[in-house]
Amino acid sequence: MELFDLCSGNDSNGSTLHMFSLYPVQGKRPFIRHHHSAFEIGYFESGSGEYTTDARTYSFRAGDVFVFSCNEVHKITLVNEPTALINLHFEPRILNDKGGFLTQLGPDFFFRHNASFENRLSAADEPKAQLLSLFFDVKKELLQKRPAYQSLITARLIEILVLLIREFCYNDPRPASTAAHQYILQAIDYIQAHFSEKISLEEIAGAANISPTYLSGIFHKCMGRSIWDYVTEMRVNRALYLLKASPKLSVLDIALQCGFNNTATFNRAFKHYFQITPREYRKGEETLLY
């Protein structure tokens, strides 16, 4: 059985930032096209095996660091020996009050990276050591929760992103920000704050101060998915945490907490994204959080 240890930042949906330890079961496992709405940074404390993406298969060993964009497909497909992994997941909106920084990067920064970027960081030791130092600062702040720890965590996340840009060639040079980019950021912020509620396209567009039709067009063009696909991704990925972390909640409770009207709709959406039903996932040893 894989152990699950979750510590979270404060958030009304409990979904802004998570850091947890995972202990994958040894052996081979099928390549399920797992992806989620959070940006992910993972550190292997021990073990070895293989991590598979749509583009390639990487070997991993103790000390390796992996980075995955939001909704990037990835899955551990082989575990050779006892393995421990620490994962940091965060939603882009945790940095939305740092408007200048995000606007400069563009709304799709978190959703796609340079084609030559390698998910397993392989740059010189010093940049990787810097990134790990920041990574463990986040962990310490989450565990201790001292005054203003949320502010310090967001500062560390920005430093991590800057390192990825400067030292690991994460992103392509980008054109200057446009008004459309800001509209999309406002829409994403609203969705991430309200995805567990009943929301409409009109409400999302109102939060971005543009028409629903215009928002639908620019969102799909920039993000490569429709607004409703994005909303559903947020909901099913929230359910991933609750199904493992909250065993006292029924599947119906979790469906309602994640914004679904009933279990039938929840089951269809969950199986569409993860090729397994919520009940099967809850009963199984596997976790889809890496």
VEXNU-108397 format. One line per field, with one value per residue (C-alpha): x, y, z; residue in one letter. Coordinates in steps of 0.5 Angstrom, whole numbers, plus 500, padded with zeros to 3 digits. Layout:
<sites>
c1 = c(X,...);
c2 = c(Y,...);
c3 = c(Z,...);
type = c(A,...);
</sites>
This chain:
<sites>
c1 = c(500,503,503,500,502,499,501,497,497,491,486,478,478,485,487,492,499,500,507,507,511,510,512,511,510,515,515,512,506,502,503,496,496,496,496,493,492,498,505,509,516,518,525,527,530,531,530,531,526,523,519,515,512,509,515,520,522,527,531,531,535,536,537,534,529,523,519,512,508,500,497,503,502,507,507,512,512,518,520,526,527,524,523,521,519,517,512,510,504,502,496,499,494,498,502,497,498,505,501,507,511,506,503,511,511,504,498,501,507,505,502,507,515,521,521,528,527,528,523,529,534,541,544,550,550,550,543,540,543,540,533,533,535,528,524,526,525,518,517,519,515,509,510,512,507,510,507,507,509,505,508,515,513,510,517,521,516,518,525,524,521,527,532,528,528,535,539,534,532,525,521,522,523,516,513,510,504,498,491,488,493,491,484,486,489,483,479,484,484,476,476,481,477,470,471,468,461,456,459,457,461,458,460,468,467,465,471,475,471,470,464,463,464,471,473,472,476,482,482,482,487,492,491,490,483,476,474,470,475,480,474,473,481,481,475,477,484,482,478,485,487,480,479,486,486,479,477,471,468,463,464,458,461,467,463,459,465,469,463,459,452,452,456,454,457,463,464,464,469,474,474,475,481,484,482,479,473,473,471,477,482,480,480,487,494,496,496,495,499,506);
c2 = c(500,507,512,518,524,531,538,544,551,555,556,555,549,546,546,552,548,541,538,530,524,518,511,508,500,496,493,495,499,501,508,511,518,522,529,534,542,543,545,539,539,532,530,523,521,514,509,508,506,510,516,516,522,523,525,520,515,518,513,516,515,518,525,527,532,532,538,538,543,544,538,535,527,523,517,513,506,502,502,498,498,502,509,515,521,528,532,539,541,548,552,558,563,562,567,572,577,578,581,584,577,573,578,578,570,570,566,559,559,554,550,549,549,549,543,542,542,536,534,531,537,535,542,544,542,549,551,544,545,552,549,544,549,553,547,545,552,551,544,547,553,549,544,550,555,561,568,570,563,564,570,567,561,565,568,562,559,565,564,557,559,564,559,554,560,562,556,550,553,552,557,560,567,570,576,582,581,583,585,578,575,579,577,570,570,573,568,563,566,566,559,556,560,558,551,547,551,552,557,559,562,569,569,567,572,578,577,578,584,581,578,570,569,573,569,563,564,567,562,556,559,560,555,549,547,550,553,547,542,547,547,539,538,542,538,531,533,536,529,525,528,527,520,518,523,523,516,518,522,518,519,523,528,528,529,535,538,538,542,536,535,527,521,519,526,525,518,519,525,522,515,520,523,517,511,508,510,514,507,503,508,509,502,501,501,506,513,518,524,523);
c3 = c(500,498,504,503,507,506,508,505,505,507,502,501,497,500,493,492,494,497,499,500,501,496,497,490,490,487,480,473,472,466,462,464,461,468,468,473,473,478,477,480,482,485,489,490,496,495,490,482,476,470,469,463,459,452,449,452,458,464,469,476,482,489,488,482,481,476,473,470,467,469,465,462,462,466,470,474,470,473,481,482,489,495,493,497,493,495,491,491,487,486,482,478,482,488,485,482,487,483,477,474,474,471,466,463,463,459,461,458,462,467,461,456,456,451,447,449,456,460,465,469,471,469,469,473,481,483,480,482,489,489,487,492,498,496,495,502,505,502,506,512,512,511,517,522,519,523,522,514,512,506,503,504,500,494,494,494,488,484,486,483,477,476,476,471,466,467,469,466,459,461,457,450,449,449,446,450,454,451,454,452,457,462,461,461,468,471,468,471,478,478,476,481,486,485,481,487,486,480,476,469,463,464,471,469,463,468,472,466,464,457,453,454,446,446,452,450,443,446,452,447,443,448,453,448,451,452,459,461,460,464,470,469,470,476,479,478,480,487,487,487,493,497,495,498,504,506,507,511,506,501,493,493,498,494,488,491,494,487,484,481,481,482,482,475,472,477,475,467,468,473,468,462,465,469,466,472,477,483,487,484,485,492,494,490,492,486,487,481,485,481);
type = c(M,E,L,F,D,L,C,S,G,N,D,S,N,G,S,T,L,H,M,F,S,L,Y,P,V,Q,G,K,R,P,F,I,R,H,H,H,S,A,F,E,I,G,Y,F,E,S,G,S,G,E,Y,T,T,D,A,R,T,Y,S,F,R,A,G,D,V,F,V,F,S,C,N,E,V,H,K,I,T,L,V,N,E,P,T,A,L,I,N,L,H,F,E,P,R,I,L,N,D,K,G,G,F,L,T,Q,L,G,P,D,F,F,F,R,H,N,A,S,F,E,N,R,L,S,A,A,D,E,P,K,A,Q,L,L,S,L,F,F,D,V,K,K,E,L,L,Q,K,R,P,A,Y,Q,S,L,I,T,A,R,L,I,E,I,L,V,L,L,I,R,E,F,C,Y,N,D,P,R,P,A,S,T,A,A,H,Q,Y,I,L,Q,A,I,D,Y,I,Q,A,H,F,S,E,K,I,S,L,E,E,I,A,G,A,A,N,I,S,P,T,Y,L,S,G,I,F,H,K,C,M,G,R,S,I,W,D,Y,V,T,E,M,R,V,N,R,A,L,Y,L,L,K,A,S,P,K,L,S,V,L,D,I,A,L,Q,C,G,F,N,N,T,A,T,F,N,R,A,F,K,H,Y,F,Q,I,T,P,R,E,Y,R,K,G,E,E,T,L,L,Y);
</sites>
